[in-house]
Amino acid sequence: MIHLYTNEKKLIQNAAKGDRKSQKHLFDKHAPKMLSVCRQYISPVEIAEEIMLNGFFKIFTKLDRFSHQGSFEGWVRRIMTRECIDHLRKKDVFKFKDEIDEEKIGCDEDVQEDEADLPLHLIQECIDNLPNGYKSVFVMLTIDGMKHREIARFLNISENTSKTQYRKARLMLQEQVQQIRKQHYEA
């Protein structure tokens, strides 16, 4: 019996040398999570799949640059996120506004509780309905765990703009959740 690669470092080294079996093993291991990452930023799923495949192409052509500092999955995730943002930039969908209108934004502490009892597909649908700027900042902060400073650097915006986009995303999500609840209770 042939022992498949179990040591990820060795697997990455072999994949960097062009070993197709090692590349396939890495792809099979990470593709489901990375499609999920891409899907958070991009809809429909077919476009997210295409971006994920482009991301893996970049990963396999730049695998020798992975320094084995930190997790491989984190490195792959960052590349996927960058691919998604680059795709959105090419479509010129980012429209950011720096000012914060505190009166309109209001308090958003209730949103997490409101979202908690919704089915996952409805939450994803609500996120998909956000404008791309709001959606990207929201996903980077809540899903990817980035800080506003990192998001600002990543998107080439100010930290205040990142905060504003996040707050507006939360407000829109809250409004969508309330609307879904209203439709559900009327039905």
Backbone as numpy.savetxt, mean C-alpha at the origin, in Angstrom:
# Nx Ny Nz CAx CAy CAz Cx Cy Cz
15.84 -37.39 -2.79 15.00 -36.22 -2.79 15.89 -34.97 -2.79
15.52 -34.00 -3.62 16.27 -32.74 -3.69 15.72 -31.80 -2.62
16.63 -31.28 -1.82 16.25 -30.36 -0.76 16.12 -28.95 -1.34
14.91 -28.40 -1.29 14.71 -27.03 -1.76 15.32 -26.06 -0.77
15.54 -24.84 -1.23 16.16 -23.82 -0.41 15.30 -23.49 0.79
15.85 -23.63 1.96 15.12 -23.23 3.15 15.76 -22.00 3.78
17.00 -21.75 3.47 17.70 -20.59 3.99 17.43 -19.42 3.04
16.68 -18.43 3.53 16.29 -17.32 2.65 17.50 -16.56 2.11
18.52 -16.40 2.91 19.71 -15.68 2.45 20.33 -16.40 1.25
20.46 -17.71 1.34 21.02 -18.51 0.23 20.09 -18.44 -0.98
18.82 -18.51 -0.72 17.82 -18.42 -1.79 17.94 -17.09 -2.54
18.09 -16.01 -1.80 18.23 -14.68 -2.39 19.53 -14.59 -3.19
20.60 -15.12 -2.64 21.89 -15.11 -3.36 21.79 -15.87 -4.67
21.17 -17.03 -4.64 21.02 -17.83 -5.87 20.11 -17.13 -6.88
19.03 -16.54 -6.38 18.12 -15.80 -7.27 18.84 -14.62 -7.91
19.72 -13.95 -7.15 20.49 -12.82 -7.68 21.43 -13.26 -8.80
21.85 -14.51 -8.76 22.72 -15.05 -9.81 21.93 -15.53 -11.02
20.60 -15.38 -10.96 19.77 -15.75 -12.10 19.16 -17.13 -12.02
19.27 -17.80 -10.89 18.68 -19.13 -10.74 17.15 -19.01 -10.75
16.53 -19.53 -11.81 15.08 -19.38 -12.01 14.26 -20.07 -10.93
14.71 -21.22 -10.44 13.97 -21.93 -9.39 13.95 -21.11 -8.11
15.07 -20.49 -7.80 15.14 -19.64 -6.61 14.24 -18.42 -6.78
14.26 -17.83 -7.96 13.39 -16.68 -8.22 11.92 -17.07 -8.10
11.58 -18.22 -8.66 10.19 -18.69 -8.58 9.79 -18.93 -7.13
10.69 -19.53 -6.37 10.39 -19.78 -4.96 10.14 -18.47 -4.21
10.98 -17.46 -4.45 10.79 -16.15 -3.81 9.47 -15.51 -4.26
9.20 -15.61 -5.56 7.96 -15.05 -6.09 6.75 -15.73 -5.43
6.74 -17.06 -5.44 5.62 -17.80 -4.86 5.42 -17.48 -3.38
6.51 -17.28 -2.69 6.43 -16.99 -1.25 5.88 -15.58 -0.99
6.28 -14.60 -1.79 5.96 -13.20 -1.48 4.83 -12.60 -2.33
4.51 -13.20 -3.46 3.51 -12.61 -4.36 2.15 -12.37 -3.72
1.60 -13.30 -2.97 0.27 -13.03 -2.39 0.24 -11.78 -1.51
1.23 -11.63 -0.64 1.27 -10.44 0.23 1.50 -9.18 -0.60
2.35 -9.28 -1.60 2.67 -8.09 -2.39 1.51 -7.67 -3.28
0.72 -8.64 -3.73 -0.49 -8.28 -4.47 -1.43 -7.52 -3.55
-1.51 -7.94 -2.32 -2.34 -7.25 -1.34 -1.84 -5.83 -1.12
-0.53 -5.65 -1.06 0.06 -4.31 -0.91 -0.34 -3.45 -2.11
-0.15 -3.97 -3.30 -0.47 -3.21 -4.52 -1.96 -2.91 -4.59
-2.77 -3.87 -4.19 -4.21 -3.70 -4.25 -4.69 -2.59 -3.32
-3.96 -2.35 -2.23 -4.34 -1.26 -1.34 -4.25 0.09 -2.03
-3.31 0.22 -2.94 -3.09 1.49 -3.65 -3.84 1.56 -4.97
-3.97 0.43 -5.63 -4.42 0.40 -7.02 -5.65 -0.48 -7.18
-6.62 0.01 -7.93 -7.73 -0.82 -8.37 -7.94 -0.52 -9.85
-8.40 -1.43 -10.62 -8.85 -2.78 -10.32 -7.68 -3.74 -10.09
-8.03 -4.94 -9.66 -7.03 -5.93 -9.29 -6.11 -6.29 -10.47
-6.61 -6.24 -11.69 -5.78 -6.56 -12.86 -4.61 -5.59 -13.00
-4.86 -4.32 -12.73 -3.80 -3.32 -12.79 -2.83 -3.53 -11.63
-3.37 -3.85 -10.45 -2.52 -4.13 -9.29 -1.60 -5.33 -9.57
-2.14 -6.36 -10.24 -1.32 -7.53 -10.60 -0.19 -7.14 -11.55
-0.51 -6.30 -12.52 0.49 -5.85 -13.48 1.61 -5.08 -12.78
1.23 -4.21 -11.86 2.22 -3.43 -11.13 3.06 -4.35 -10.24
2.43 -5.34 -9.63 3.17 -6.29 -8.80 4.20 -7.03 -9.65
3.81 -7.47 -10.83 4.74 -8.18 -11.72 5.90 -7.27 -12.13
5.60 -6.01 -12.43 6.67 -5.05 -12.74 7.60 -4.89 -11.54
7.01 -4.87 -10.34 7.80 -4.76 -9.13 8.73 -5.96 -8.96
8.23 -7.16 -9.22 9.08 -8.34 -9.11 10.17 -8.34 -10.17
9.88 -7.82 -11.34 10.93 -7.69 -12.36 12.05 -6.81 -11.83
11.69 -5.68 -11.22 12.70 -4.79 -10.64 13.46 -5.49 -9.51
12.74 -6.20 -8.70 13.36 -6.91 -7.58 14.41 -7.90 -8.09
14.05 -8.68 -9.10 14.98 -9.69 -9.59 16.15 -9.09 -10.36
15.97 -7.91 -10.93 17.10 -7.27 -11.61 17.99 -6.50 -10.65
17.49 -6.20 -9.45 18.27 -5.44 -8.47 18.52 -6.24 -7.19
18.34 -7.52 -7.27 18.47 -8.37 -6.09 19.86 -8.32 -5.47
20.85 -8.08 -6.30 22.22 -7.99 -5.77 22.41 -6.75 -4.89
21.47 -5.82 -4.94 21.55 -4.61 -4.11 20.95 -4.80 -2.71
20.24 -5.91 -2.52 19.68 -6.17 -1.19 20.83 -6.47 -0.25
20.92 -5.71 0.83 22.09 -5.78 1.72 21.93 -6.76 2.88
20.80 -7.43 2.97 20.50 -8.35 4.07 20.46 -7.63 5.42
20.27 -6.32 5.36 20.05 -5.51 6.56 18.54 -5.34 6.65
17.93 -5.83 7.67 16.47 -5.78 7.77 15.86 -6.94 7.00
14.54 -6.98 6.98 13.88 -8.12 6.36 13.78 -7.97 4.85
13.86 -9.10 4.19 13.69 -9.13 2.74 12.28 -8.71 2.37
11.30 -9.19 3.13 9.91 -8.84 2.86 9.69 -7.33 2.94
10.31 -6.68 3.91 10.20 -5.23 4.04 10.80 -4.51 2.84
11.93 -5.02 2.34 12.58 -4.44 1.16 11.68 -4.60 -0.06
11.10 -5.78 -0.21 10.19 -6.06 -1.34 8.96 -5.17 -1.23
8.41 -5.04 -0.04 7.22 -4.22 0.18 7.48 -2.77 -0.20
8.64 -2.26 0.15 8.98 -0.88 -0.18 9.06 -0.69 -1.69
9.61 -1.65 -2.39 9.68 -1.58 -3.85 8.27 -1.60 -4.44
7.41 -2.45 -3.92 6.03 -2.52 -4.42 5.29 -1.21 -4.18
5.48 -0.64 -3.01 4.83 0.64 -2.70 5.32 1.71 -3.66
6.62 1.74 -3.91 7.20 2.72 -4.83 6.64 2.53 -6.26
6.49 1.27 -6.66 5.92 0.98 -7.98 4.49 1.53 -8.08
3.72 1.33 -7.04 2.33 1.82 -7.04 2.30 3.34 -7.12
3.12 3.99 -6.31 3.15 5.46 -6.30 3.63 5.98 -7.65
4.65 5.34 -8.23 5.14 5.75 -9.56 4.04 5.61 -10.60
3.27 4.53 -10.52 2.15 4.33 -11.46 1.14 5.46 -11.32
0.81 5.80 -10.08 -0.16 6.88 -9.86 0.39 8.23 -10.31
1.68 8.45 -10.11 2.30 9.71 -10.56 2.23 9.84 -12.07
2.51 8.74 -12.78 2.46 8.77 -14.25 1.08 9.14 -14.74
0.08 8.75 -14.00 -1.30 9.09 -14.37 -1.68 10.49 -13.89
-0.74 11.15 -13.19 -0.94 12.51 -12.69 -2.21 12.61 -11.85
-2.36 11.69 -10.91 -3.58 11.67 -10.10 -3.42 12.33 -8.75
-2.20 12.69 -8.39 -2.00 13.30 -7.07 -2.32 14.78 -7.13
-3.28 15.17 -6.33 -3.63 16.57 -6.16 -3.67 16.81 -4.65
-2.67 17.53 -4.16 -2.56 17.75 -2.73 -2.87 19.20 -2.41
-3.48 19.41 -1.27 -3.80 20.74 -0.78 -3.19 20.86 0.60
-2.40 21.92 0.84 -1.65 22.05 2.09 -2.47 22.47 3.30
-3.50 23.27 3.10 -4.15 23.81 4.29 -5.08 22.79 4.94
-5.25 22.97 6.23 -6.13 22.11 7.01 -7.34 22.93 7.43
-8.51 22.47 7.10 -9.74 23.12 7.52 -10.27 22.33 8.71
-9.86 22.73 9.91 -10.17 21.99 11.13 -11.68 21.85 11.36
-12.46 22.89 11.00 -13.90 22.82 11.24 -14.54 21.72 10.40
-14.12 21.58 9.15 -14.70 20.57 8.29 -14.19 19.18 8.62
-12.97 19.10 9.10 -12.39 17.79 9.38 -12.96 17.22 10.67
-13.05 18.02 11.68 -13.65 17.58 12.92 -12.87 16.48 13.61
-13.53 15.80 14.50 -12.91 14.75 15.31 -13.10 13.41 14.63
-12.04 12.59 14.55 -12.16 11.33 13.85 -11.88 10.11 14.72
-12.00 10.26 16.04 -11.71 9.12 16.92 -12.71 7.99 16.75
-13.94 8.30 16.31 -14.99 7.28 16.20 -14.84 6.38 14.98
-14.02 6.77 14.04 -13.97 6.05 12.77 -13.55 4.60 12.95
-12.52 4.32 13.74 -12.07 2.94 13.89 -13.18 2.06 14.45
-13.92 2.56 15.40 -15.03 1.78 15.93 -16.08 1.55 14.85
-16.37 2.58 14.04 -17.36 2.45 12.98 -16.93 1.42 11.94
-15.65 1.39 11.63 -15.15 0.50 10.60 -15.06 -0.94 11.09
-14.94 -1.13 12.39 -14.64 -2.44 12.95 -15.66 -3.50 12.61
-16.93 -3.15 12.51 -17.94 -4.17 12.26 -18.36 -4.29 10.79
-17.65 -3.61 9.90 -17.94 -3.74 8.47 -17.17 -4.91 7.89
-17.75 -5.62 6.93 -17.00 -6.68 6.24 -15.79 -6.08 5.51
-14.73 -6.86 5.41 -13.48 -6.40 4.80 -13.69 -5.87 3.38
-14.52 -6.53 2.58 -14.72 -6.08 1.20 -15.36 -4.70 1.15
-16.19 -4.36 2.12 -16.78 -3.02 2.15 -15.77 -1.97 2.59
-14.92 -2.35 3.52 -13.85 -1.42 3.93 -12.94 -1.14 2.74
-12.55 -2.19 2.00 -11.70 -2.00 0.83 -12.40 -1.14 -0.21
-13.69 -1.34 -0.38 -14.46 -0.54 -1.34 -14.45 0.94 -0.93
-14.60 1.20 0.35 -14.54 2.58 0.85 -13.17 3.19 0.59
-12.12 2.43 0.86 -10.76 2.93 0.61 -10.56 3.19 -0.88
-11.08 2.29 -1.72 -10.97 2.47 -3.18 -11.66 3.73 -3.66
-12.70 4.16 -2.95 -13.44 5.35 -3.35 -12.74 6.66 -3.00
-11.68 6.58 -2.19 -10.95 7.80 -1.83 -10.19 8.34 -3.03
-10.03 9.67 -3.11 -9.14 10.22 -4.13 -7.73 9.66 -3.93
-6.96 9.52 -4.98 -5.67 8.84 -4.90 -4.70 9.45 -3.89
-4.68 10.75 -3.76 -3.80 11.38 -2.77 -4.17 10.97 -1.36
-5.46 11.05 -1.04 -5.94 10.65 0.28 -5.63 9.17 0.51
-5.97 8.37 -0.50 -5.82 6.91 -0.40 -4.37 6.52 -0.14
-3.45 7.11 -0.89 -2.04 6.76 -0.74 -1.52 7.08 0.65
-1.83 8.28 1.12 -1.37 8.68 2.46 -2.02 7.79 3.51
-3.31 7.53 3.38 -4.03 6.70 4.34 -3.41 5.30 4.42
-3.16 4.69 3.26 -2.59 3.33 3.23 -1.16 3.33 3.78
-0.36 4.32 3.39 1.01 4.37 3.88 1.05 4.48 5.40
0.15 5.27 5.96 0.14 5.47 7.41 -0.48 4.29 8.15
-1.66 3.87 7.73 -2.39 2.86 8.51 -2.00 1.42 8.17
-1.69 1.14 6.93 -1.36 -0.24 6.52 0.14 -0.47 6.56
0.90 0.44 5.94 2.35 0.26 5.86 3.08 0.73 7.11
2.39 1.47 7.98 2.99 1.90 9.24 4.03 3.00 9.11
4.00 3.73 8.01 4.95 4.82 7.83 4.53 6.02 8.68
5.47 6.87 8.99 5.21 8.12 9.72 4.99 9.24 8.70
4.35 10.32 9.14 4.08 11.44 8.22 5.36 11.98 7.60
6.45 11.99 8.35 7.72 12.49 7.82 8.19 11.61 6.64
8.09 10.30 6.81 8.48 9.36 5.74 7.59 9.52 4.52
6.29 9.63 4.77 5.32 9.78 3.68 5.62 11.05 2.90
5.90 12.13 3.63 6.20 13.42 2.99 7.42 13.28 2.07
8.46 12.63 2.56 9.66 12.43 1.72 9.35 11.54 0.53
8.62 10.47 0.77 8.29 9.49 -0.26 7.47 10.12 -1.39
6.50 10.96 -1.02 5.60 11.57 -2.01 6.05 12.97 -2.45
7.14 13.46 -1.85 7.64 14.79 -2.17 6.60 15.87 -1.86
6.05 15.78 -0.65 5.07 16.76 -0.17 5.52 17.19 1.23
4.84 18.18 1.79 5.18 18.59 3.15 4.54 17.64 4.16
5.07 17.65 5.36 4.51 16.82 6.43 3.08 17.25 6.75
2.82 18.57 6.71 1.46 19.06 6.94 0.48 18.58 5.88
0.95 18.51 4.64 0.10 18.01 3.57 -0.25 16.55 3.82
0.72 15.78 4.26 0.47 14.38 4.59 -0.60 14.27 5.68
-0.45 15.07 6.71 -1.43 15.05 7.81 -2.81 15.46 7.33
-2.87 16.47 6.48 -4.14 16.92 5.94 -4.81 15.83 5.10
-4.03 15.21 4.24 -4.57 14.16 3.38 -5.12 13.00 4.23
-4.40 12.67 5.28 -4.84 11.59 6.16 -6.16 11.96 6.85
-6.22 13.15 7.39 -7.44 13.58 8.08 -8.63 13.62 7.13
-8.40 14.11 5.93 -9.50 14.17 4.96 -9.93 12.77 4.53
-8.96 11.86 4.42 -9.30 10.47 4.10 -10.16 9.88 5.20
-9.77 10.13 6.45 -10.54 9.60 7.58 -11.97 10.15 7.57
-12.11 11.44 7.29 -13.43 12.05 7.24 -14.27 11.41 6.13
-13.68 11.25 4.96 -14.42 10.63 3.85 -14.81 9.20 4.18
-13.89 8.47 4.80 -14.21 7.09 5.19 -15.35 7.06 6.20
-15.30 7.97 7.14 -16.36 8.04 8.15 -17.71 8.32 7.48
-17.72 9.24 6.52 -18.96 9.54 5.81 -19.46 8.34 5.02
-18.53 7.62 4.38 -18.92 6.43 3.62 -19.48 5.34 4.53
-18.85 5.15 5.68 -19.30 4.13 6.64 -20.70 4.48 7.13
-20.93 5.75 7.43 -22.25 6.17 7.87 -23.29 5.95 6.78
-22.91 6.21 5.55 -23.83 6.01 4.43 -24.15 4.52 4.24
-23.16 3.67 4.37 -23.37 2.22 4.26 -24.31 1.75 5.37
-24.08 2.23 6.57 -24.94 1.85 7.70 -26.38 2.30 7.45
-26.52 3.51 6.96 -27.85 4.05 6.68 -28.57 3.19 5.64
-27.85 2.81 4.58 -28.45 1.95 3.54 -28.79 0.58 4.11
-27.92 0.08 4.98 -28.14 -1.24 5.57 -29.39 -1.24 6.46
-29.55 -0.20 7.27 -30.67 -0.14 8.17 -31.98 0.16 7.44
-31.92 0.84 6.29 -33.12 1.13 5.51 -33.59 -0.10 4.75
-32.68 -1.01 4.47 -33.03 -2.20 3.66 -33.83 -3.21 4.44
